[in-house]
Amino acid sequence: MKRMLLLPVIFLLGCATHSGVIPDGKDSYIIILSGDGGYVSAGALKIDAYKEANAYCKKRNKQLETISENIIQAGLLSKSSEVDIRFRCISI
């Protein structure tokens, strides 16, 4: 039963594109995720972006500090959702 519920989630996450962690100035980074055709919500993209950013900082024994976030929910004027977060990794 659980596998049946996971299949749609895996399918939907497969429709997202993401940049990975990109250096964005001195000691700052950006992650950009976008949904494909409105099938992925901006909320789901935001969660994935923060998970990736947290993992990136944790690997360096540091803590995530958000600099900014931009969220675009798919709608009439936008065909797909998009999230970008700018962050830095600070000492714990």
C-alpha distances in whole Angstrom, upper triangle without the diagonal:
4,5,5,7,9,10,13,14,15,16,18,19,21,23,25,28,30,33,32,35,38,41,43,46,48,45,42,39,37,34,33,30,29,27,27,28,27,23,23,24,27,25,22,25,27,25,24,28,29,26,28,31,31,30,33,35,33,34,38,38,38,37,36,38,38,41,39,36,36,33,33,31,30,32,35,38,35,33,30,29,31,32,34,35,38,38,40,39,42,43,41
4,5,5,6,9,11,11,12,15,16,17,18,21,22,25,27,30,29,31,35,38,39,43,44,41,39,36,34,30,30,27,27,24,25,26,25,21,20,22,24,22,19,22,24,21,21,25,25,22,24,28,27,26,29,31,30,30,34,34,35,33,32,35,34,37,36,33,33,30,31,28,28,31,34,36,33,31,28,27,28,29,31,31,35,35,36,36,38,39,37
4,5,5,6,9,10,10,12,15,15,16,19,21,24,25,28,27,30,33,37,39,42,43,41,38,35,33,29,29,25,25,23,23,25,24,20,20,21,24,23,19,22,24,21,21,24,25,22,24,27,27,26,29,31,30,30,34,34,35,33,32,35,34,37,36,33,33,30,31,28,28,30,33,35,32,30,27,26,28,28,30,31,34,34,36,36,38,39,38
4,6,6,8,10,10,12,14,15,16,18,20,24,26,29,29,32,35,38,40,43,45,42,40,36,34,30,29,26,25,22,22,23,22,19,19,20,24,22,19,22,24,22,21,25,26,24,26,29,29,28,31,33,32,33,36,37,37,36,34,36,35,38,36,33,33,30,30,27,26,29,31,33,31,28,26,25,27,28,31,32,35,36,38,37,40,42,40
4,6,6,7,9,11,12,13,15,17,19,22,24,27,27,29,33,36,37,41,42,40,37,34,31,28,27,23,23,20,21,22,20,16,16,17,20,19,16,19,21,19,19,22,23,21,23,26,26,26,29,31,30,31,34,34,35,33,31,33,32,35,33,30,30,27,27,24,24,26,29,31,28,26,24,23,25,25,28,29,32,33,35,35,37,39,38
4,6,5,6,9,10,11,12,15,16,19,21,24,23,26,29,33,34,38,39,37,34,31,29,25,24,21,21,18,19,20,19,16,15,16,19,18,14,17,19,17,16,20,21,19,20,24,23,22,25,28,27,27,31,31,32,30,29,31,30,33,31,28,28,25,25,23,23,26,29,30,27,25,22,21,23,23,26,27,30,30,32,32,35,36,35
4,5,5,6,9,10,11,13,15,18,20,24,24,27,30,33,35,38,40,38,35,32,29,25,24,21,20,17,17,19,18,14,14,17,20,19,16,18,20,19,17,21,23,20,21,25,25,24,27,30,29,29,33,34,34,32,31,33,32,34,32,29,29,26,26,23,22,25,28,29,26,24,21,21,23,23,26,27,31,31,34,34,37,38,37
4,5,5,6,9,10,11,13,17,19,23,23,26,29,33,34,37,39,37,34,31,28,24,23,19,18,15,15,16,15,11,11,14,17,16,13,15,18,17,16,20,22,20,21,25,25,25,27,30,29,30,33,34,34,32,30,32,30,33,31,27,26,23,23,20,19,21,24,26,23,20,18,18,20,21,24,26,29,30,33,33,36,38,37
4,5,5,6,8,10,11,15,17,20,20,23,26,29,31,34,36,34,31,27,25,21,20,16,16,13,14,16,14,11,10,12,14,14,10,12,15,14,13,16,18,16,18,21,21,21,23,26,26,26,30,30,30,28,26,28,27,29,27,24,23,21,21,18,18,21,24,25,22,20,17,16,18,18,21,23,26,27,29,30,32,34,34
4,5,5,6,9,10,13,15,19,18,22,25,28,30,33,35,33,30,27,24,20,19,16,16,13,14,16,15,12,11,14,16,16,12,13,16,15,13,16,18,16,17,20,21,20,22,25,25,25,28,30,30,28,26,29,27,29,28,25,24,22,22,20,20,23,26,27,23,21,18,17,18,19,21,23,26,27,29,29,32,34,34
4,6,5,7,10,13,15,19,19,23,25,29,30,34,36,34,31,28,25,21,19,16,15,12,11,13,13,10,10,13,16,16,13,14,17,17,15,18,20,19,19,22,24,23,25,28,28,28,31,32,32,31,29,31,29,31,29,25,24,22,21,19,18,21,23,24,21,18,16,16,18,19,22,24,27,28,31,31,34,37,36
4,5,5,7,11,13,17,18,21,24,27,28,32,34,32,29,26,23,19,17,13,12,9,9,11,10,7,6,9,12,13,10,11,14,14,12,15,18,17,17,21,22,22,23,26,27,27,30,31,31,29,27,28,26,28,26,22,21,18,17,15,14,17,20,21,18,15,13,13,14,16,19,21,24,26,29,29,33,35,35
4,5,6,9,11,14,15,18,20,24,25,29,31,29,26,22,20,16,14,11,10,8,9,12,12,9,7,10,12,12,9,9,12,12,9,12,15,14,14,17,19,18,20,23,23,23,26,28,27,26,23,25,23,25,23,20,19,17,17,16,15,19,22,22,19,16,13,12,13,14,16,18,21,23,25,26,29,31,31
4,6,8,10,14,15,18,21,24,26,30,32,30,27,23,21,17,15,12,11,9,9,12,13,10,9,13,14,15,12,12,15,15,12,14,17,16,16,19,21,20,21,24,25,25,27,29,29,28,25,27,26,27,26,22,21,19,19,18,17,20,23,23,20,17,14,14,15,16,18,20,23,24,27,28,31,33,34
4,7,10,14,15,19,21,24,25,29,32,30,27,23,20,17,14,11,9,6,5,8,9,7,7,11,13,15,12,11,15,15,13,15,18,18,17,20,22,22,22,26,27,27,29,31,30,29,26,28,25,27,25,21,20,17,16,15,14,17,19,20,16,13,10,11,12,14,17,19,22,24,27,28,32,34,35
4,7,10,12,15,17,21,22,25,28,27,23,20,16,13,10,7,6,4,6,9,10,9,7,10,11,12,10,8,12,13,10,11,15,15,14,16,19,19,19,22,24,24,26,28,27,26,23,24,22,23,21,18,16,14,14,13,13,16,19,19,15,13,10,9,9,11,13,16,19,21,24,25,28,31,32
4,7,9,13,14,18,19,23,25,24,21,17,14,11,8,6,5,6,8,11,12,12,10,13,12,15,12,10,13,14,11,11,15,15,13,16,19,18,18,21,23,23,25,27,26,25,22,23,21,22,20,17,16,15,14,15,15,18,21,20,16,14,11,11,9,11,12,14,17,19,22,23,27,30,31
4,6,9,11,14,15,19,22,21,17,14,11,7,6,4,6,9,11,14,15,15,12,14,13,15,13,9,11,13,10,9,12,13,10,12,15,15,15,18,20,19,21,24,23,22,19,20,18,19,17,15,14,14,15,16,16,20,22,21,17,16,13,12,10,9,10,12,14,16,18,20,23,26,27
4,6,7,11,12,16,19,18,15,11,9,6,5,7,9,12,14,17,18,18,16,17,16,17,16,12,13,15,12,10,13,14,11,12,15,15,13,16,19,18,20,22,21,21,18,19,17,18,17,15,15,15,16,18,19,22,25,23,19,19,16,14,12,11,10,11,12,14,16,18,22,25,26
4,6,10,12,16,18,16,14,10,8,6,7,8,12,14,17,20,20,20,17,19,17,18,16,13,13,14,11,9,11,11,8,9,12,12,10,13,15,15,16,19,18,18,15,17,16,17,17,15,16,17,18,20,21,25,28,26,22,22,18,17,14,12,11,11,12,13,14,15,19,22,23
4,7,9,12,14,12,10,6,6,5,8,10,14,17,20,23,23,23,20,21,18,19,18,14,14,15,12,9,11,12,8,7,11,11,8,10,13,13,13,16,15,15,13,14,14,14,15,14,16,17,19,21,23,27,29,27,24,24,21,19,15,13,11,10,10,10,11,12,16,18,20
4,6,10,12,11,9,5,5,6,9,12,15,19,21,24,24,25,22,22,20,21,20,17,16,18,15,12,14,15,12,10,14,14,11,13,16,15,15,18,17,17,15,15,14,14,15,15,16,18,20,22,24,27,30,27,24,24,21,20,16,14,11,11,9,10,11,13,17,20,22
4,6,8,8,6,4,6,9,12,15,18,22,24,27,28,28,25,25,23,24,23,20,19,20,18,15,16,17,14,12,15,15,12,13,16,16,15,18,16,16,14,15,14,13,14,15,17,20,22,25,27,30,32,30,27,27,24,23,19,17,13,12,9,10,10,12,15,18,20
4,7,8,5,5,6,10,12,15,18,22,25,27,27,28,25,25,22,23,23,20,18,20,19,15,16,18,16,13,16,17,14,15,18,18,17,20,18,17,15,14,13,11,12,13,15,18,20,24,26,28,31,28,25,26,24,22,18,16,12,11,8,9,9,12,15,18,21
4,6,6,7,9,13,15,19,22,26,28,31,31,32,29,29,25,26,27,23,22,23,22,19,19,21,19,16,19,20,16,16,20,20,18,20,18,18,16,15,14,12,14,16,17,21,23,27,29,32,34,31,28,30,27,25,21,19,15,14,10,10,10,13,15,18,21
4,6,9,12,15,18,22,25,28,31,34,34,35,32,31,28,28,28,25,23,25,24,20,20,22,19,16,18,20,16,15,19,19,16,18,16,17,15,14,14,13,15,18,20,23,26,29,32,35,37,34,32,33,30,28,24,21,18,15,12,11,9,11,13,15,19
4,7,11,14,17,21,24,27,30,33,33,33,30,29,26,26,26,23,21,22,21,18,17,19,17,13,15,16,13,11,15,15,13,15,12,13,12,11,12,11,14,17,19,22,25,28,31,34,37,34,31,33,30,27,23,20,17,14,11,9,6,8,9,12,15
4,7,11,14,17,20,24,27,30,29,30,27,26,22,23,23,20,18,19,18,15,14,16,14,11,13,15,12,11,15,15,14,16,13,13,10,10,10,8,11,13,16,19,22,25,27,30,33,30,28,29,26,23,20,17,13,10,7,6,5,8,10,13,16
4,7,10,14,17,20,23,26,26,26,23,23,20,20,20,17,15,17,15,12,12,14,12,9,12,13,10,10,14,14,14,16,14,13,11,10,10,9,11,12,14,17,19,22,24,28,30,28,25,26,23,20,17,14,10,8,6,5,6,9,12,15,18
4,7,10,13,17,20,22,22,23,20,19,16,17,17,14,13,14,13,9,11,13,11,9,12,14,11,12,16,16,16,18,16,15,12,12,10,9,9,9,11,13,16,19,21,24,27,24,21,22,19,17,13,10,7,6,4,6,9,11,15,18,20
4,7,10,14,17,19,19,20,16,16,14,15,14,11,10,12,10,6,9,11,8,8,11,12,11,13,16,16,17,19,17,16,13,13,11,12,11,10,11,12,14,17,18,22,25,23,19,20,16,14,11,8,5,6,7,9,11,13,17,20,22
4,7,10,13,16,16,17,14,14,12,13,13,9,9,12,10,7,11,13,11,11,14,15,14,16,19,20,21,23,21,19,16,16,14,14,12,10,9,10,11,14,15,19,21,19,16,16,13,11,7,6,4,7,9,12,15,17,20,24,25
4,7,10,13,13,13,10,11,9,11,10,6,8,10,8,7,11,12,11,12,15,16,15,18,20,21,22,24,23,21,18,18,16,17,14,12,11,10,10,12,13,16,19,18,14,14,10,8,6,5,6,9,12,14,17,19,23,26,27
4,7,9,9,10,8,9,8,11,10,7,10,12,11,10,14,15,14,16,19,19,19,22,24,24,26,28,26,25,21,22,19,19,17,13,11,10,9,10,10,13,16,15,11,10,7,6,4,6,9,12,15,18,21,23,26,30,30
4,6,6,7,5,7,8,11,9,7,11,13,11,12,15,16,16,18,21,21,22,24,26,26,28,30,29,27,24,24,22,22,20,16,14,12,10,9,8,12,15,14,11,9,5,5,6,9,12,15,18,21,24,26,29,32,33
4,6,6,7,10,11,14,13,11,15,16,15,16,19,20,19,21,24,24,24,27,29,29,31,33,32,30,27,28,25,26,23,20,17,15,13,12,10,12,15,14,11,8,6,8,9,12,15,18,22,24,27,29,33,36,36
4,6,8,10,12,15,14,13,17,19,18,18,22,23,22,24,27,27,28,30,32,33,35,37,35,33,30,30,27,28,25,21,18,16,13,11,8,10,12,12,9,5,5,8,11,14,17,21,24,27,30,32,35,39,39
4,6,7,9,12,12,11,14,16,16,17,20,21,21,23,25,26,27,29,31,32,34,36,34,32,28,29,26,26,23,19,17,13,11,8,5,8,10,11,8,6,4,6,10,13,16,19,23,26,29,31,34,37,37
4,7,10,12,10,11,14,15,15,17,19,20,20,23,25,25,26,29,30,31,33,35,33,31,28,29,26,27,24,21,19,15,13,11,9,11,14,15,12,10,8,8,11,14,17,20,24,26,30,31,34,37,37
4,7,8,7,7,11,12,11,13,16,16,17,19,21,22,23,25,26,27,30,31,30,27,24,25,23,24,21,18,16,13,12,9,9,12,15,16,13,11,8,7,9,11,14,17,21,23,26,27,30,33,33
4,5,5,6,9,10,11,13,15,16,17,19,20,22,23,25,26,28,30,31,29,26,23,23,21,22,19,15,14,10,9,7,7,10,14,15,12,11,8,6,9,10,13,16,19,21,25,26,29,32,32
4,5,5,6,9,10,10,12,14,15,16,18,20,21,22,24,26,27,28,26,24,20,20,17,18,15,12,10,7,7,5,8,11,14,15,12,12,9,5,6,7,10,12,16,18,22,23,26,29,29
4,5,5,6,9,10,11,12,14,15,16,18,20,21,22,24,26,27,25,22,19,19,16,18,16,12,12,9,10,8,11,14,18,18,15,16,12,9,10,9,12,13,16,18,21,23,25,28,27
4,5,5,6,9,10,11,13,14,15,17,19,20,21,23,25,26,24,22,19,20,18,20,17,14,14,11,12,11,12,15,19,20,17,16,13,10,10,10,12,14,17,18,21,22,25,28,27
4,5,5,6,9,10,11,12,14,15,16,18,20,21,23,24,23,20,17,18,16,17,15,12,11,9,10,10,12,15,19,19,15,15,11,8,7,6,9,11,14,16,19,20,23,26,26
4,5,5,6,9,10,11,12,14,15,17,18,20,22,22,20,18,14,15,12,14,12,9,9,8,10,11,13,17,20,20,17,17,14,10,9,6,8,8,12,13,16,18,21,23,23
4,5,5,6,9,10,11,12,14,16,16,18,20,21,19,17,14,15,13,16,15,12,13,12,14,14,16,19,23,23,20,20,16,13,12,10,11,11,14,14,17,18,20,23,22
4,5,5,6,9,10,11,12,14,15,17,19,20,19,17,14,16,14,17,16,13,14,13,15,15,17,20,24,24,20,20,16,13,12,10,11,11,14,14,17,17,20,23,22
4,5,5,6,9,10,11,12,14,16,17,19,17,15,12,13,11,13,12,10,11,11,14,15,17,20,24,23,20,20,16,13,10,8,8,7,10,11,13,14,18,20,21
4,5,5,6,8,10,11,12,14,16,16,14,12,9,10,9,12,12,10,12,13,16,17,19,23,26,25,22,23,19,16,13,10,10,8,10,10,12,12,15,18,18
4,6,5,6,9,10,10,12,15,15,14,12,10,13,12,16,15,14,16,16,18,19,21,25,28,28,25,24,21,18,16,13,13,11,13,12,14,13,16,18,18
4,5,5,6,9,10,11,13,14,14,12,10,13,13,15,15,14,16,16,19,20,22,25,29,28,24,24,20,18,15,13,12,11,12,11,13,12,16,18,18
4,5,5,6,9,10,11,13,11,9,7,9,9,12,13,12,15,16,19,20,23,26,30,28,25,25,22,19,16,13,11,9,9,8,9,9,12,15,15
4,5,5,6,9,10,10,9,7,6,9,10,13,15,14,17,18,21,23,25,29,32,31,28,28,24,21,19,16,14,12,12,10,10,9,11,13,13
4,6,5,6,9,10,10,9,9,12,14,17,18,17,20,21,23,25,27,30,34,33,29,29,25,23,20,17,16,14,14,12,12,10,13,14,14
4,6,5,7,9,9,9,9,12,13,15,17,17,19,21,23,25,27,31,34,33,29,29,26,23,20,17,15,13,13,11,10,8,12,13,14
4,5,5,6,5,6,6,9,11,14,16,17,20,22,25,27,29,33,36,34,31,32,28,25,22,19,17,14,13,10,8,5,8,9,10
4,5,5,5,6,8,12,14,17,19,20,23,24,27,28,31,34,38,37,34,34,30,27,24,21,19,17,16,13,12,8,10,10,10
4,6,7,10,11,14,17,19,21,22,25,26,29,30,32,36,39,38,35,34,31,28,25,23,21,18,18,15,13,10,12,12,12
4,5,9,10,13,16,18,21,22,25,27,30,32,34,37,41,39,36,36,32,30,27,24,21,18,17,14,11,8,9,9,10
4,7,10,13,16,19,22,23,26,28,31,33,35,39,42,41,38,38,34,31,28,25,23,20,19,15,13,9,9,7,8
4,7,9,13,15,18,20,23,25,28,30,33,36,40,38,35,36,32,29,26,23,20,17,16,12,9,6,5,5,6
4,7,10,13,15,17,20,22,26,28,31,34,37,36,33,34,30,27,24,20,18,15,14,10,8,5,5,6,6
4,6,10,12,13,17,18,22,24,27,30,33,32,29,30,27,23,21,17,15,11,10,7,6,5,6,9,9
4,6,9,11,15,17,21,23,27,29,33,31,29,30,27,23,20,17,14,10,9,6,5,6,7,10,11
4,6,8,11,14,17,20,23,26,29,27,25,26,23,20,17,13,11,7,6,4,7,9,10,14,14
4,7,11,14,17,20,23,26,29,27,24,26,24,20,17,14,11,8,5,5,7,10,12,15,17
4,7,10,14,17,20,22,25,23,21,23,20,17,14,11,8,6,5,7,10,13,15,19,20
4,7,10,13,16,19,22,20,18,19,17,13,11,7,6,4,6,9,12,15,17,21,22
4,7,10,13,16,18,16,14,16,14,11,8,6,5,6,9,12,16,19,21,25,26
4,6,10,12,15,14,12,13,11,8,6,5,7,9,12,15,18,21,24,27,28
4,6,9,12,10,8,10,8,5,5,6,9,12,15,18,22,25,27,31,31
4,6,10,10,7,9,7,5,7,8,12,15,18,21,24,27,30,33,33
4,7,8,5,5,5,4,8,11,14,17,21,24,27,30,33,36,36
4,6,5,6,7,8,11,14,17,20,24,27,30,33,36,39,39
4,6,7,10,11,14,17,20,23,26,30,33,36,39,42,43
4,7,9,11,13,16,18,22,24,28,31,34,37,41,41
4,6,7,9,13,15,19,22,25,29,31,34,38,39
4,7,10,13,16,20,23,26,30,32,35,39,39
4,6,10,13,17,20,23,27,29,32,35,36
4,7,10,14,17,20,24,26,29,32,33
4,7,10,14,17,20,23,26,29,30
4,7,10,13,17,19,22,25,26
4,7,10,13,16,19,23,24
4,6,10,13,16,19,20
4,7,11,13,17,19
4,7,10,13,15
4,6,10,12
4,7,9
4,6
4
